Amino acid sequence: MPCPYTAMANLKQKIEHAFAAEPEKLSPAVFELFQEFKNQLNSGQIRAAEKINGQWQVNHWVKQGILLGFRLGQLVEYSINENFRFFDKSTYPLKQLQLSDQVRQVPGGSSVRDGAYVAPGVVIMPPAYINVGAYVDEKTMIDSHALVGSCAQIGKKVHLSAGAQIGGVLEPAGAMPVIIEDNVLVGGNCGIYEGTIVSENAVIGAGTILTGSVAVYDLVHELILRKTEAAPLVIPPGAVVVPGSRPLQNVFAQQHGLSIYSPMIIKYRDAKTDAATALEESLR
């Protein structure tokens, strides 16, 4: 039996080679290669980003493999009937969840795209959408109208509340996807985009928007957190982030009392926070 690391290295090398080739030079065998690749995405054996020695790293070749699938696919019809018509790439149909997967997908219009990993114990409330390359770990709740974008990495026991939007990223292949670590609560109507990392046990208050262009003000430690050229915006472990604002210093802005949106860390998680954000286990 081949070593798993050797098999993974071989798959990586083949995907990189196929991705670099001109489309007209791809052989029919590349479809079998892509199916092998997608099977491992679906099972969680490979993922678009992973934490190694405490640091999140992008697996560029995995994102290249996902992009290769779009290149290989043809637009086909997936319509249910003449009133419910759908068209998508032949390489990315809906994920075929089975009872044995132990994922609770509640009826009402949710979709999981093939090439996404959804672990046992995940609950998906309708309507919700999980895109290709996403990784959703055990006992996470994806609430109504929530989006898990392409390649987003969602940890264990996360709660994505109603209307939460977790941004996706496929290109460029080296770009960091949004990462939500274990035991994070993302409040209703939040938006987390552009490779932001939300560390374990954090609480993102309802309506908070986190992107690469916003600064987050840590009122506890008197720090300003930003994305840099070398690193994404990182919300620290246990931080409680809420929407806020700060006054603009421009003369015109001061004359009109204008301010700009600024998310703020107002505290760090404690027993009172845990009690307020506890998930009701009986719902699972």
Protein Blocks (a to p, Z undefined) as FASTA:
>chain_A
ZZfklmmmmmmmmmmmmmmpcfklpcfklmmmmmmmmmmmmnopacfbdceehiacddfk
lmmmmmmmmmmpccddfbfblmlccdddfklccddddfklopacdehhiacdehiacdeh
iacdddddddehiacdehiacdehiacdehiacdehiacdehiacdddfbdfklccdddd
ehiacdehiaceehiacdehiacdehiacdfkbccddfklopaddddfkbccdddehiac
dddddddfbfklmmnopacdddddfbdcdfklmmmmoccfklZZ
